[in-house]
């Protein structure tokens, strides 16, 4: 790829996203934390600073998912009670003059999930609660039906896992060449519904980097897996191709490695994640128990001879 910045401009001109975040997000060297982990170099991609209104890494996709709709649209989406995607949708849709209806299942209670749930209650027009993940489809149907009484509806998949949103995450990856002198050995990020991992991995392949993307699975395997992530990336590449923007897709050479970090289940803290959170906090980095702490826990185990320069994708943010 000759010019990632020019490609980013071309994509924005073709797909016409709205502007919700401040780009690029910082890439911060963390030398003291790198020494604590035993790696030669560690940089933090601060997606938590994408927008002051909140949303973290989800703002990238929402720029594309909330664009080009009629005034007063009612967005319907789903997730756990601690879902930053649900919160980000409610916050940014409201800022654009729209409303949000949420279908949510209750997840384990943590400081972060309580804060997100409280913020969702303030920002969403309506929340339909499911008893658990298994009954979420029924809650989604009820949310969709009730949203119809509020206005014209638009569905957003849980976690924002949609090809248009993946393009937003692809743009995040294209920021890296201007922020670092050489490709890292690995990029470590949490793997939930897969949109962020799909976009970042697609960017790595488009840049021709030898970097390995490590997705730490923090959701059930049926949702968080390599095949689904590859499918999202392929659909995003096809979307760009329809706009005459061609990105080579590597197929079986897709440089994503999925490792397990789930523990007891989605949203349940793990001992390894809690230890990772304590270490990170000593260096001024706040991690949530559902995503960031579990991904960072794997980073603590990753240091070896062939992984010495790492980027950690920091995704969590509250308003």
C-alpha positions in Angstrom: 0.0 0.0 0.0 1.5 3.3 -1.1 -0.4 5.8 1.1 -2.6 4.7 4.0 -3.7 8.3 4.7 -4.9 8.8 1.1 -6.7 5.4 1.2 -8.5 6.5 4.4 -9.6 9.7 2.7 -10.9 7.8 -0.2 -12.9 5.4 2.0 -14.5 8.3 3.9 -15.4 10.1 0.7 -17.0 6.9 -0.7 -19.0 5.7 2.4 -19.7 9.2 3.9 -19.6 8.4 7.6 -20.7 10.9 10.2 -18.0 12.5 12.4 -18.2 11.3 16.0 -14.6 10.9 17.1 -11.3 12.6 17.1 -8.8 10.8 14.7 -6.2 9.5 14.9 -6.4 8.2 18.5 -3.1 8.3 20.3 -0.5 5.5 20.2 1.3 5.9 23.5 4.6 4.2 24.3 4.5 2.5 27.7 8.2 1.7 28.5 7.7 1.1 32.3 4.8 -1.2 31.6 6.8 -3.0 28.9 9.6 -3.6 31.4 7.1 -5.0 33.9 5.8 -7.4 31.2 9.3 -8.3 30.0 8.9 -7.1 26.4 11.2 -4.7 24.5 8.5 -2.3 23.5 4.8 -1.8 24.3 2.5 0.8 22.8 -1.1 1.5 23.8 -3.6 2.3 21.1 -5.9 4.6 23.1 -9.3 3.9 21.5 -10.7 4.9 24.9 -10.0 8.5 23.9 -11.9 8.3 20.6 -14.7 10.6 21.9 -15.3 12.6 25.0 -19.0 11.5 25.0 -17.8 7.9 25.4 -18.0 4.7 23.4 -14.3 3.7 23.2 -13.5 1.6 20.1 -17.2 1.4 19.2 -17.2 5.0 18.0 -15.3 3.9 14.9 -18.1 1.7 13.7 -20.9 3.9 14.8 -19.6 6.7 12.5 -20.6 4.4 9.6 -23.7 2.7 11.1 -25.4 6.0 12.2 -24.8 7.8 8.9 -27.2 8.5 6.1 -30.5 7.9 7.9 -33.7 9.9 8.2 -34.0 12.4 11.1 -35.5 10.8 14.2 -34.6 7.3 13.3 -34.9 4.7 16.1 -31.9 2.4 16.4 -32.4 -1.0 17.9 -29.5 -3.0 19.1 -28.6 -5.6 21.7 -25.9 -6.7 24.2 -25.2 -7.2 27.9 -26.0 -4.6 30.5 -22.4 -3.6 30.5 -22.2 -3.3 26.7 -20.2 -0.2 25.7 -21.7 -0.8 22.2 -25.2 -0.3 23.6 -24.1 2.7 25.5 -22.2 4.2 22.6 -25.1 3.7 20.3 -27.5 5.5 22.7 -25.1 8.4 23.3 -24.1 9.1 19.8 -27.5 8.5 18.2 -29.0 11.0 20.7 -26.3 13.5 19.7 -27.4 13.2 16.1 -31.1 13.6 16.9 -32.1 9.9 17.0 -33.3 7.5 19.6 -32.2 4.1 20.8 -34.0 1.0 22.0 -31.9 -1.7 23.6 -32.4 -5.4 24.2 -30.1 -6.5 27.0 -29.3 -9.5 29.1 -28.0 -9.1 32.6 -24.3 -9.8 32.9 -22.2 -10.3 36.1 -22.0 -7.3 38.3 -18.7 -5.3 38.2 -17.9 -1.6 38.9 -17.7 -1.1 35.1 -20.8 -3.0 34.2 -22.8 -1.1 36.8 -21.6 2.3 35.4 -22.4 1.3 31.9 -25.9 0.0 32.8 -26.7 3.2 34.7 -25.5 5.3 31.7 -27.6 3.2 29.3 -30.7 3.7 31.5 -30.2 7.5 31.3 -29.5 7.6 27.5 -31.7 5.0 25.9 -35.3 5.7 25.0 -36.3 2.2 26.1 -34.6 -1.0 27.4 -36.1 -4.5 27.2 -34.4 -6.9 29.6 -33.8 -10.6 28.9 -33.3 -13.0 31.8 -30.1 -14.2 30.2 -28.3 -14.6 26.9 -30.5 -17.5 25.9 -33.6 -15.4 25.9 -32.0 -12.4 24.3 -33.7 -13.1 20.9 -37.1 -12.8 22.5 -36.1 -9.5 24.0 -34.8 -8.3 20.6 -38.2 -9.1 19.0 -40.0 -7.2 21.8 -37.6 -4.3 21.5 -38.1 -4.2 17.7 -41.9 -4.3 18.1 -41.9 -1.5 20.7 -39.5 0.6 18.7 -42.0 0.7 15.9 -44.3 2.9 18.0 -41.5 5.5 18.3 -40.6 6.0 14.7 -38.7 4.6 11.7 -36.6 1.7 12.9 -33.0 0.7 12.0 -31.4 -2.5 13.3 -27.7 -2.6 14.4 -26.3 -6.1 15.1 -25.0 -6.7 18.6 -21.6 -5.3 19.2 -21.9 -3.4 15.9 -20.7 -6.4 14.0 -21.5 -5.2 10.5 -19.3 -4.7 7.5 -19.7 -1.0 7.5 -18.5 -0.9 11.1 -15.6 -3.1 10.2 -14.5 -0.5 7.7 -14.3 2.0 10.6 -12.0 -0.4 12.5 -10.0 -0.8 9.3 -9.3 2.9 9.3 -8.0 2.5 12.9 -5.4 0.1 11.6 -4.4 2.4 8.8 -3.4 5.0 11.4 -0.5 2.9 12.7 2.1 3.5 9.9 2.2 7.2 10.8 2.5 6.5 14.5 5.3 3.9 14.6 8.6 3.5 12.8 8.2 -0.2 12.1 5.5 -2.9 12.3 5.0 -4.5 15.7 5.4 -8.3 16.3 1.9 -8.5 17.6 -1.3 -6.5 18.2 -3.3 -7.8 21.1 -7.0 -7.0 21.5 -10.1 -8.5 23.1 -12.3 -10.5 20.7 -16.1 -10.3 21.3 -18.4 -9.9 18.3 -15.3 -9.6 16.1 -15.7 -6.2 14.3 -12.6 -4.6 15.8 -10.4 -7.7 15.2 -11.7 -8.0 11.7 -10.9 -4.4 10.8 -7.5 -4.3 12.4 -6.5 -7.6 10.8 -7.7 -6.5 7.4 -5.5 -3.4 7.8 -2.5 -5.4 8.8 -2.8 -7.5 5.6 -3.5 -4.4 3.4 -0.3 -2.8 4.8 1.7 -5.9 4.1 2.9 -6.2 7.6 4.2 -9.4 9.1 2.4 -8.6 12.4 0.3 -11.2 14.1 -3.1 -10.0 15.5 -4.0 -11.9 18.7 -7.7 -11.9 19.5 -8.3 -12.8 23.1 -11.7 -14.5 23.2 -13.9 -12.9 25.9 -17.3 -14.1 24.6 -18.8 -17.5 23.9 -17.1 -19.4 21.0 -20.3 -19.3 18.9 -19.9 -15.5 18.8 -16.1 -15.0 19.1 -14.2 -17.2 16.7 -11.8 -16.9 13.8 -14.2 -18.0 11.1 -16.8 -15.3 12.0 -14.1 -12.7 12.3 -12.7 -13.6 8.8 -16.2 -13.5 7.4 -16.7 -10.0 8.7 -13.4 -8.9 7.2 -14.2 -10.4 3.9 -17.6 -8.7 3.8 -16.0 -5.4 4.6 -13.5 -6.0 1.7 -16.4 -6.7 -0.6 -18.2 -3.6 0.5 -15.1 -1.5 -0.3 -14.8 -3.3 -3.7 -18.3 -2.2 -4.6 -17.0 1.3 -4.2 -14.0 0.5 -6.4 -11.6 0.3 -3.4 -9.9 -3.0 -3.6 -8.2 -4.6 -0.6 -6.4 -7.9 -1.1 -8.0 -10.6 1.2 -5.5 -13.2 2.3 -7.9 -16.1 2.9 -6.3 -18.9 4.8 -3.3 -16.6 5.6 -5.5 -14.2 7.5 -3.0 -13.2 10.3 -5.4 -13.6 13.2 -4.8 -15.9 16.1 -7.6 -16.5 18.5 -6.8 -17.5 22.1 -9.2 -18.2 24.9 -9.6 -15.8 27.8 -13.2 -16.2 28.6 -13.0 -18.0 32.0 -16.4 -18.8 33.6 -18.3 -16.8 31.0 -19.0 -13.5 29.4 -18.5 -10.6 31.9 -17.2 -12.9 34.7 -13.9 -11.6 36.1 -11.0 -14.0 36.0 -8.1 -14.2 38.5 -5.7 -13.6 35.7 -7.7 -10.6 34.5 -7.8 -9.2 38.0 -4.0 -9.5 38.3 -3.7 -7.8 34.9 -6.0 -5.0 36.0 -3.9 -4.4 39.1 -0.6 -4.3 37.2 -2.1 -2.0 34.6 -3.6 0.4 37.2 -0.1 0.7 38.8 0.9 2.3 35.5 -2.2 4.5 35.1 -4.1 2.2 32.8 -7.7 1.4 33.7 -9.0 -1.9 32.3 -12.6 -3.3 32.4 -13.1 -6.9 33.7 -15.1 -8.0 30.7 -12.8 -7.1 27.8 -9.6 -5.2 28.5 -8.4 -7.1 31.6 -8.8 -10.5 30.0 -6.9 -9.4 26.9 -4.1 -7.8 28.9 -3.8 -11.0 31.0 -2.9 -12.8 27.8 -0.3 -10.1 27.0 1.3 -10.9 30.4 1.9 -14.4 29.2 2.9 -13.5 25.6 6.4 -12.2 26.1 8.9 -14.5 24.3 11.8 -14.4 21.9 9.6 -13.7 18.8 7.1 -11.3 20.5 9.0 -8.3 21.7 7.3 -5.3 20.2 3.5 -5.2 21.0 0.6 -2.9 20.5 -2.3 -3.3 23.0 -5.6 -2.1 21.7 -7.3 -0.3 24.7 -11.0 -0.3 23.9 -13.0 0.6 27.1 -14.4 4.1 27.8 -17.2 5.6 29.8 -18.8 9.1 29.2 
